[in-house]
Structure formats: C-alpha cells, structure tokens
Amino acid sequence: MRENEVEKQFVEAVRAAGGQALKFTSQSMNGVPDRLVLLLGGKCAFVELKAPGKQMRILQRKRRLQLEALGFPVFCVDRPEQIQPAIHALICWKPGEPIPQGIGAKIPELPAVTLPQNTPEQDGKSESEVMPK
C-alpha cells in the first residue's frame, strides 16, 4: 500500500466524522505534517501520513515536538487500521488537556546530540583564536 492510499482513506474518514483534513504545506518551514485536521468544537491537530512501515524523518520529529509544545496534537498514521483510533482520540481530546499519546504509528525519539566541549585553554577565547588557520 502506498502513502497516497493511506492519505485518501484518512481524508475520507475525517470528512465522515464531520471535519476537514486540509493538505498542509509551508513555504517557510520544511518538515511540517501532511494534514491539518479541523474538527467540530475548534479542535485542530496535525497528522503525518506514511506508507506502511515508514517512519518520520528527523526534521519531521523536530516539528512534531515544536507543534506539541504549542499544545497541538501530532500523529503519524501509516496503516488504515490506525485511522479511526486517531480520529476518535482527536474527537475525545479537549484543547488544554494533555495530548493523546500512543495513537497511530510509533514515532521514534529524536537522537541525542552532543556538542563538543571547550577545553580549559579554549575558554574565554574567540573561535578565530582557537581554530587553526
């Protein structure tokens, strides 16, 4: 099954639930989810749709954390059987409550990043003083 087949089924299911699943793109921000879901009662969420077994890219996971920090649910759906549980979770969710977790495809955590640390002799010096020419 391809991603566009999952996406088509998702859009139809949201419409049947009385909402809209708008195609979402941003000219100024890469990695945003595929669909902006609008439901009755002013509910808004984002959904990334994938082909079965595919995972969100690292940038998409970062965008998910940014959107969830603002209070918006973000789900990843990669199989038709995940569609109704995702819609049900959004219908039951009330803005301001904790965001539903464990719905849809598993989203791996972002990999930990460690930055190099300054050595004692580098502390207080500018980059041009430390970096060889």
N, C-alpha and C positions, 0 to 999 in steps of 0.2 A: 504494500500500500504506500502511496506517495503522500507527501506533506499536503499537497493541494486537495487531496481527497478528504483527509482529516479536517482540514480547514473548512471545506464546503459543508461537511456534516456539522461542524461546530457552529457555523454561522446560521444554518437552518434551525438547529436546536435552540440557540439563543432567541431567534425570531419567534419560534413556537412558544417560548417562555414569556413572550411579550417585551423582549428587549431588542437591542441592536448590538451587533458586533462589527464595529467600523474598522476598516483597514487603516492601520496607523503607521505613518512614516514621518520622519523628522529630517528636514534638510540640514539642521544644525547639530544633530546628535545621532551618532551611529549606535546600533545595538539595542534600540528600543523594541519592545514586544510587537508582534504582528497585529494584534487586535486590541482595540479599546472597547470594552464591554460596558454598555449602559443599560441599567435595569430600572424598573419602577422604584420609586422612593428615593431617587437621586443617588443610586448606587453606581459606582464606577470602579472598574478593575481592568487589569491588563492581562492578556493571555498570549504566550508564545506557543505557536503550533509547530510541531516537528513530525517528521516521518517516524514510524515506529522504531524505537531503539536509539534514535539520535538524541544528542544532548545539547544543551545550551552552550554557546561559546563563552569564553571567559568574559568578554565585554558585555554580553547579554546578562550574565550573572551579576556583574557590577551594576548594570542598570536596574536589575531587579532589586538589589539592596538599596539603591538610591530611591526608587519609587516606593518601596515598602517603608523606608524611613519617613516618607511623607504621609504614610497612612493608607496607601493604595495596595490592595492585594495584587500579586503577580503569580500566575500559574503557568505551568508548562503542560501541554496536552500533546501526547504522541500516539494515542490509540483511541478509537471510537468509544470504547468502554469507559474512558476517563471523562468523557464529555458531560454526561448527566451528573456525576458527582461534583464536578467543578461548578456547573450551573446551580445545583442545589446549594452548595456551600455559599455561593455568592448571594442567592436569594435569602438565605437564612442569616447572613452576616449583616451587622449594622455598623455603619461608619462610626469610628471611635472605639469600637471593640477590637480585641486582638485579631490579627489577620489569620484566617484559617490556614493551618499547616497540614502537610501530608496529603494534599489533594493533587491529583494528576501525576505526571512523571516526576521521579526523584530528580531534584536539582542538586548537583554536587556543589560543595562549598568552594569558594574561591581559594586557589592555592596560596599558601603563606609566602610572603615576600620578605626577604631580609636584605636590608641595605648595608653596604659596607660602613664600618665604624671608623672614625678618625683615630689615629694613633696619638699618643700624648704629644709628640713633637709636631703634629699637624694642627692641633687645637689652637684656635686663635689666628691661624694664618689663612690668607685668601687662597682660592683654588689655583691662581697663577703662581703663587709662591711654592705650592706643594707639588703641582703637576710638572713632570719633566717636559722640556721643550724639544 
